[in-house]
Amino acid sequence: MRLWALLIVAMVAMLPSMVFAHEADPHHELVTVGPYLVEVGFSQWPPLAEQSLDITLMPEGGITGKEATAIFHSPGGPFVEHNGIVGRHPRMRDYWGFDLIALPEAGEWTIDLVITGPEVEGRGTIGPFTVGERPGPTPLPMWLIGLLPLVGIGIGAVVSWKRIRPGTLPEATEWSPSS
């Protein structure tokens, strides 16, 4: 009986719980976009280059009856995500947002936001905010480490070919048609 109780407790402990890609937004800013006051949330603060980031946008009064477009401006120039159209956030359906976006470079970024709603079209800028350097090692050593198994397979194939030498086997030169 104790074994069954232990198994049941173990099974309940292994049940999946609610899993989110990011925790609740740790950083919020209020931005004025024309007549609309927008709460902007970042899932990581400060954001880092090439690391996944959720950006949520919640205009005062909700998103119903409004549309938004956004253009990100990086140090290297404009960076457009999803053709500039801001859609509903996939996990927080009452917010607009960008899910798991990765900003490609470090530096000062801004987001130009345009909201079209029942009042008027509003334009505003989020930022500037600083995106930090990419975390972790540079990509080149990681690519080299990732290619090591392929190099090993290539070396193994060459060694195997040289050991067998199919062109020097007697079966390769002694062929006669069957009668």
C-alpha positions as CSV (number, residue, x, y, z in Angstrom):
1,M,0.0,0.0,0.0
2,R,2.9,2.4,0.8
3,L,4.4,1.6,-2.5
4,W,1.2,2.7,-4.3
5,A,1.0,5.9,-2.3
6,L,4.7,6.6,-3.1
7,L,4.0,6.0,-6.8
8,I,1.0,8.3,-6.8
9,V,2.9,11.1,-5.1
10,A,5.8,10.6,-7.6
11,M,3.4,10.8,-10.6
12,V,1.7,13.9,-9.3
13,A,5.1,15.6,-8.7
14,M,6.0,14.8,-12.4
15,L,2.8,16.4,-13.8
16,P,3.7,19.4,-16.0
17,S,2.9,22.8,-14.5
18,M,2.3,26.0,-16.3
19,V,5.5,26.8,-18.2
20,F,6.2,30.2,-19.7
21,A,9.1,31.2,-21.9
22,H,9.8,34.2,-19.7
23,E,8.8,35.3,-16.3
24,A,6.6,38.3,-15.9
25,D,8.0,41.5,-17.4
26,P,10.6,42.8,-15.0
27,H,10.8,46.2,-16.6
28,H,8.0,48.6,-17.6
29,E,8.0,52.0,-19.1
30,L,5.1,54.4,-19.8
31,V,5.3,56.0,-23.3
32,T,3.0,58.6,-24.8
33,V,2.1,57.7,-28.4
34,G,-0.1,60.6,-29.6
35,P,-3.2,60.6,-27.4
36,Y,-2.5,57.1,-26.1
37,L,-0.6,56.2,-23.0
38,V,1.2,52.8,-23.6
39,E,2.7,50.6,-21.0
40,V,5.8,48.8,-22.5
41,G,7.1,45.7,-20.8
42,F,10.4,44.0,-21.4
43,S,10.9,40.4,-20.3
44,Q,14.6,41.0,-19.6
45,W,16.3,44.2,-18.4
46,P,18.7,45.3,-19.7
47,P,18.1,43.5,-23.0
48,L,21.1,41.7,-24.5
49,A,21.9,41.2,-28.2
50,E,20.9,37.9,-29.8
51,Q,19.1,36.7,-26.7
52,S,15.3,36.0,-26.7
53,L,13.2,38.8,-25.4
54,D,9.4,39.4,-25.1
55,I,8.2,43.0,-25.6
56,T,4.6,43.7,-24.6
57,L,2.5,46.8,-25.4
58,M,-0.7,47.7,-23.6
59,P,-2.3,51.0,-24.6
60,E,-4.6,52.6,-22.0
61,G,-8.1,51.3,-22.6
62,G,-6.9,48.1,-24.1
63,I,-6.2,47.0,-27.7
64,T,-9.7,46.5,-28.9
65,G,-10.5,48.8,-31.9
66,K,-6.8,49.8,-32.3
67,E,-4.0,48.7,-34.6
68,A,-0.3,49.2,-34.2
69,T,2.9,49.2,-36.3
70,A,6.4,49.3,-35.0
71,I,9.8,49.8,-36.6
72,F,12.9,49.0,-34.5
73,H,15.9,51.3,-35.1
74,S,19.3,49.7,-34.3
75,P,22.7,51.3,-34.5
76,G,23.0,49.7,-38.0
77,G,19.7,51.1,-39.3
78,P,16.0,50.0,-39.3
79,F,15.1,46.5,-38.2
80,V,11.5,45.5,-39.1
81,E,9.9,42.5,-37.4
82,H,6.7,41.0,-38.7
83,N,6.5,43.6,-41.5
84,G,6.1,46.2,-38.9
85,I,2.6,45.0,-37.8
86,V,2.2,44.5,-34.1
87,G,0.0,41.5,-33.3
88,R,-1.4,40.1,-30.1
89,H,1.1,38.5,-27.8
90,P,0.7,34.7,-28.0
91,R,0.6,34.1,-24.3
92,M,-1.0,37.3,-23.1
93,R,-3.8,37.7,-25.6
94,D,-5.0,41.1,-24.2
95,Y,-1.7,42.7,-25.0
96,W,0.2,43.5,-28.2
97,G,3.7,42.2,-28.3
98,F,6.7,40.6,-29.8
99,D,7.3,37.0,-28.6
100,L,10.9,35.7,-28.4
101,I,12.4,38.4,-30.5
102,A,16.2,38.6,-30.6
103,L,17.7,42.0,-31.3
104,P,20.7,41.3,-33.5
105,E,23.2,43.8,-32.3
106,A,24.3,45.8,-29.2
107,G,24.0,49.5,-28.9
108,E,21.3,52.2,-28.6
109,W,17.9,51.1,-29.9
110,T,14.6,52.9,-30.3
111,I,11.2,51.6,-31.4
112,D,8.9,53.9,-33.5
113,L,5.3,53.0,-32.7
114,V,2.2,54.1,-34.6
115,I,-1.2,53.4,-33.1
116,T,-4.3,53.9,-35.2
117,G,-7.5,54.0,-33.0
118,P,-10.9,55.5,-32.6
119,E,-9.4,58.9,-31.5
120,V,-6.6,59.7,-34.0
121,E,-3.4,58.2,-35.3
122,G,-0.7,58.5,-32.6
123,R,3.0,58.4,-33.1
124,G,5.7,57.9,-30.5
125,T,9.1,56.5,-29.7
126,I,10.1,53.9,-27.2
127,G,13.6,54.5,-25.9
128,P,16.4,55.0,-26.5
129,F,17.3,51.9,-24.6
130,T,20.7,50.2,-24.5
131,V,21.1,46.6,-25.7
132,G,24.1,44.9,-24.1
133,E,26.6,42.7,-25.8
134,R,25.8,39.2,-26.8
135,P,26.2,36.9,-23.8
136,G,28.5,33.9,-24.0
137,P,31.5,33.1,-26.2
138,T,31.9,34.3,-29.8
139,P,30.1,32.2,-32.5
140,L,33.3,31.0,-34.3
141,P,34.6,28.6,-31.5
142,M,31.0,27.3,-31.0
143,W,30.7,26.5,-34.7
144,L,34.1,24.7,-34.6
145,I,33.1,22.7,-31.6
146,G,29.8,21.8,-33.4
147,L,31.7,20.6,-36.5
148,L,34.0,18.3,-34.6
149,P,31.6,15.3,-34.9
150,L,31.4,15.8,-38.7
151,V,35.2,15.9,-38.9
152,G,35.4,12.7,-36.9
153,I,32.9,11.0,-39.3
154,G,35.0,12.2,-42.3
155,I,38.2,10.8,-40.7
156,G,36.5,7.5,-39.9
157,A,35.3,7.2,-43.5
158,V,38.7,7.8,-45.0
159,V,40.4,5.3,-42.5
160,S,37.7,2.7,-43.3
161,W,38.1,3.2,-47.1
162,K,41.9,2.8,-46.8
163,R,41.6,-0.4,-44.7
164,I,39.2,-2.0,-47.1
165,R,40.7,-0.7,-50.4
166,P,37.8,-2.0,-52.5
167,G,39.8,-1.5,-55.8
168,T,42.5,-4.0,-54.6
169,L,40.3,-6.8,-53.5
170,P,40.4,-9.9,-55.7
171,E,36.7,-9.8,-56.1
172,A,37.1,-6.4,-57.8
173,T,39.3,-7.7,-60.6
174,E,38.0,-11.3,-61.0
175,W,34.7,-11.0,-62.7
176,S,33.3,-13.4,-65.1
177,P,29.8,-13.4,-66.6
178,S,27.7,-16.2,-65.4
179,S,26.6,-18.7,-68.0
